[in-house]
Amino acid sequence: MQVAQVLIFGDAGNTPHDKSCLTRKNMTGTICAMNKVVPITTSKVAEMFGVDSSAVRRWVAKGKLTPSIVTPGGHYRFLPADLEDFKASA
């Protein structure tokens, strides 16, 4: 799975469209980066569901929520589809 490369403001070649894309949030809380979906962190998922991040980690441990990406450091990253499936099953 590829992770979208996010442009940093001030990089050469950024267009106004790129900048507005980085600052606009879509309905799932993810940020658009050059028309690609940026994975959502555990803390952002917790914020979206109104719970503590430890609750999200428990959901993962119990198999209720499956992250799309686990970083080498063991941090979870979720895609909107992960959250939609979880929300539908809850």
C-alpha positions as CSV (number, residue, x, y, z in Angstrom):
1,M,0.0,0.0,0.0
2,Q,1.3,3.4,-0.9
3,V,1.1,6.3,1.5
4,A,0.4,9.7,-0.1
5,Q,3.3,12.1,-0.2
6,V,2.1,15.4,1.4
7,L,3.4,18.6,0.0
8,I,4.9,21.1,2.5
9,F,3.9,24.7,2.1
10,G,6.8,26.7,0.6
11,D,8.0,23.8,-1.5
12,A,8.9,24.8,-5.0
13,G,6.2,24.0,-7.5
14,N,3.2,24.1,-5.1
15,T,0.2,25.5,-6.8
16,P,-2.7,27.2,-5.1
17,H,-4.8,24.1,-5.7
18,D,-2.3,21.9,-3.9
19,K,-2.4,24.3,-0.9
20,S,-6.2,24.4,-0.7
21,C,-6.3,20.6,-1.0
22,L,-4.0,20.3,2.1
23,T,-6.1,22.5,4.2
24,R,-9.5,21.2,3.2
25,K,-10.9,18.3,5.3
26,N,-13.3,15.9,3.8
27,M,-16.3,14.3,5.6
28,T,-14.2,11.5,7.1
29,G,-11.7,13.8,8.7
30,T,-8.9,12.9,6.4
31,I,-6.9,15.6,4.5
32,C,-6.7,15.5,0.8
33,A,-3.1,15.5,-0.5
34,M,-2.9,15.7,-4.3
35,N,-6.2,13.8,-4.7
36,K,-4.9,10.9,-2.5
37,V,-6.2,9.9,0.9
38,V,-3.8,10.5,3.9
39,P,-4.1,7.8,6.6
40,I,-5.7,8.8,9.8
41,T,-3.9,8.5,13.1
42,T,-5.2,6.7,16.2
43,S,-5.6,10.0,18.1
44,K,-7.6,11.5,15.2
45,V,-9.9,8.4,15.1
46,A,-10.4,8.8,18.8
47,E,-11.3,12.4,18.3
48,M,-13.8,11.5,15.5
49,F,-15.6,9.0,17.7
50,G,-15.4,11.0,20.9
51,V,-13.3,8.5,22.8
52,D,-9.8,8.3,24.3
53,S,-7.0,6.9,22.0
54,S,-6.7,3.9,24.4
55,A,-10.2,2.9,23.3
56,V,-9.2,2.8,19.7
57,R,-6.2,0.6,20.6
58,R,-8.5,-1.7,22.5
59,W,-10.8,-2.0,19.5
60,V,-7.8,-3.0,17.4
61,A,-6.6,-5.5,20.0
62,K,-10.1,-7.1,20.1
63,G,-10.3,-7.2,16.3
64,K,-13.2,-4.8,16.1
65,L,-11.2,-2.3,14.1
66,T,-8.5,-3.2,11.6
67,P,-5.8,-0.6,10.7
68,S,-4.6,-0.5,7.1
69,I,-1.1,0.4,8.1
70,V,1.0,-0.5,11.2
71,T,4.2,1.6,11.2
72,P,7.5,0.1,12.2
73,G,7.0,1.7,15.6
74,G,3.7,-0.1,16.1
75,H,1.5,3.0,15.4
76,Y,-1.8,2.4,13.6
77,R,-3.0,4.3,10.6
78,F,-6.5,4.0,9.3
79,L,-8.2,4.7,5.9
80,P,-11.7,6.0,5.6
81,A,-12.9,2.6,4.5
82,D,-11.6,1.1,7.8
83,L,-13.7,3.5,9.7
84,E,-16.8,3.1,7.5
85,D,-16.7,-0.7,8.0
86,F,-16.3,-0.2,11.8
87,K,-19.1,2.3,12.0
88,A,-21.4,0.0,10.0
89,S,-20.7,-2.9,12.3
90,A,-21.1,-0.9,15.6
